Amino acid sequence: MNTNQNTQRASTSNGKPSHVRQSFASLAHDALELGELQLRLAKLDAKENAQKLRSTAILAGIGTLVLLSCLPVGLLSLGEWFSLEFSWTKASSLAAAAGCGLVAAALLLGMAYLKLRQGFATWERSSEELQRNVTWLKQTLKPGSATKPATSHPTAPESAATAARSEIKLPPR
């Protein structure tokens, strides 16, 4: 064997060049780190979402309890008042009172619905970040692409990791 063949064999292991293994190891590390950061972001979003949903559930619960407890007495009283004040028949005054009750219930439930929609908007941050990470991973793994995109790209793992560390307060590497 000549020296050139020995040098070539020393730079490979299992028939693969060492730079390919190193590039793949770097890519796998970046993908795992992105996955870890994505999970941490999802955990923070879940915590924030739970806090918002808690207040929404309390608001909806209180609104429902108030409606259920006061509805019969209040609506009957309002119907009596309509009957006396406007000289309506008993049936028409009670129907008008029921309509007022339905409007009040619709307002309370509408406020609860709006709060609920705001709570689910929290997940948009995780969803957008996951989409950027998946896009970066697809571009990186596409045949014929460079082994590693520029780190200044916002979806590169170094910049994503740095941004996530500052927001999530991860310890430095």
ABEGO torsion letter per residue (X at the ends): XBAAAAAAAAABBGGBBAAAAAAAAAAAAAAAAAAAAAAAAAAAAAAAAAAAAAAAAAAAAAAAAAAAAAAAAAAAAAAAAAAAAAGBBAAAAAAAAAAAAAAAAAAAAAAAAAAAAAAAAAAAAAAAAAAAAAAAAAAAABBGBBABBBAABAABAAAAAAAAAAAAGBBBX
